[in-house]
Amino acid sequence: MKKFKFFLPIFMMVFVSCSTDNSTTNINEKIIGFWNLTNITQKKNNELKVLQNENSTFEFKSNSVNINRNTYLNETGNYSYIISIENYFNPDLLEPKNNVLKIGNNKFVVEIDYDGQNMILTNYSDGRIIYYLSK
């Protein structure tokens, strides 16, 4: 009986601490809809440069995105996309992991705020290219 009392709390801690990761599911749900580009900035060599202001929209559907008007990294068109949880620089590494959005040949770390109204896409191809979008 003493062994049972000892193992029961350990078993409960393991059982309660193991849960499914809903991070990708939440991002996949939150990304659906129309997003207006606020601006695109580039952080490189300790400088911040505005690359583009407004004038583009992104319409995300369940497996495709329609980009209306060219952006710094994407041309107007319809693209398939995928969101995965991986290390941006080396997908084979176990940590750190982010929500990574791949649109065509470009990839971004994607962050969406809690209420799903603002999104930040960060690309590291030339410094840090950051897309700010809002619904």
Solvent accessible surface area in square Angstrom, and as a share of the most:
residue,aa,sasa,rsa
1,M,166,0.74
2,K,175,0.74
3,K,156,0.66
4,F,117,0.49
5,K,132,0.56
6,F,124,0.52
7,F,116,0.48
8,L,74,0.37
9,P,69,0.43
10,I,73,0.37
11,F,129,0.54
12,M,103,0.46
13,M,131,0.59
14,V,85,0.49
15,F,145,0.61
16,V,112,0.64
17,S,87,0.56
18,C,92,0.55
19,S,99,0.64
20,T,114,0.66
21,D,100,0.52
22,N,86,0.44
23,S,40,0.26
24,T,32,0.19
25,T,69,0.40
26,N,70,0.36
27,I,15,0.08
28,N,56,0.29
29,E,114,0.51
30,K,64,0.27
31,I,0,0.00
32,I,71,0.36
33,G,23,0.22
34,F,129,0.54
35,W,0,0.00
36,N,74,0.38
37,L,4,0.02
38,T,65,0.38
39,N,36,0.18
40,I,0,0.00
41,T,10,0.06
42,Q,8,0.03
43,K,73,0.31
44,K,84,0.36
45,N,121,0.62
46,N,166,0.85
47,E,117,0.52
48,L,116,0.57
49,K,114,0.48
50,V,84,0.48
51,L,47,0.23
52,Q,37,0.17
53,N,90,0.46
54,E,104,0.47
55,N,101,0.52
56,S,4,0.02
57,T,40,0.23
58,F,1,0.00
59,E,42,0.19
60,F,2,0.01
61,K,107,0.45
62,S,97,0.63
63,N,105,0.54
64,S,22,0.14
65,V,0,0.00
66,N,66,0.34
67,I,0,0.00
68,N,80,0.41
69,R,139,0.51
70,N,90,0.46
71,T,14,0.08
72,Y,103,0.39
73,L,47,0.23
74,N,6,0.03
75,E,120,0.54
76,T,76,0.44
77,G,24,0.23
78,N,109,0.56
79,Y,57,0.22
80,S,84,0.54
81,Y,23,0.09
82,I,106,0.54
83,I,14,0.07
84,S,29,0.19
85,I,59,0.30
86,E,19,0.08
87,N,9,0.05
88,Y,16,0.06
89,F,147,0.61
90,N,60,0.31
91,P,73,0.46
92,D,127,0.66
93,L,90,0.45
94,L,138,0.69
95,E,127,0.57
96,P,93,0.58
97,K,91,0.38
98,N,58,0.30
99,N,25,0.13
100,V,0,0.00
101,L,0,0.00
102,K,66,0.28
103,I,0,0.00
104,G,51,0.49
105,N,161,0.82
106,N,33,0.17
107,K,52,0.22
108,F,1,0.00
109,V,17,0.09
110,V,3,0.02
111,E,93,0.42
112,I,22,0.11
113,D,51,0.26
114,Y,206,0.78
115,D,97,0.50
116,G,7,0.07
117,Q,86,0.38
118,N,75,0.39
119,M,1,0.00
120,I,59,0.30
121,L,0,0.00
122,T,9,0.06
123,N,5,0.02
124,Y,77,0.29
125,S,83,0.54
126,D,53,0.28
127,G,35,0.33
128,R,103,0.38
129,I,1,0.00
130,I,10,0.05
131,Y,0,0.00
132,Y,71,0.27
133,L,3,0.02
134,S,35,0.23
135,K,94,0.40
